[in-house]
């Protein structure tokens, strides 16, 4: 993956999270119906500026609803 694509993915995720109703995310197949997303961090090679990161590492702080 190129750095530009990883940043594009991160921006897309940011936009989708900002548009959540009441900050909750609907889930299926994991035993929970919804979670409230509180914070999201990007870390790893993407945030370090690697020109070819392998993936987009995200840490998500959430609570069950």
Residue, then its C-alpha position, 0 to 999 in steps of 0.5 A: x500500500x502507498x502512504x497516500x492510500x493509507x492516509x485516504x483510508x484514514x480520512x474516509x474512516x474519520x468522515x464516517x465516524x463523524x457522521x455516526x448517529x449519537x456516536x454509535x456504530x452498529x455491529x453484527x456478528x460479534x455479540x454486541x448490537x452497538x458500540x459508542x466510539x469515543x476516540x480513534x488513533x492512527x499509529x504504526x508505519x503510516x503515522x511515521x510516514x513510511x512511503x509503503x506501509x503494510x496496513x493502517x493501524x487503528x486503536x479505537x476506544x469505545x464503550x458498549x451501548 
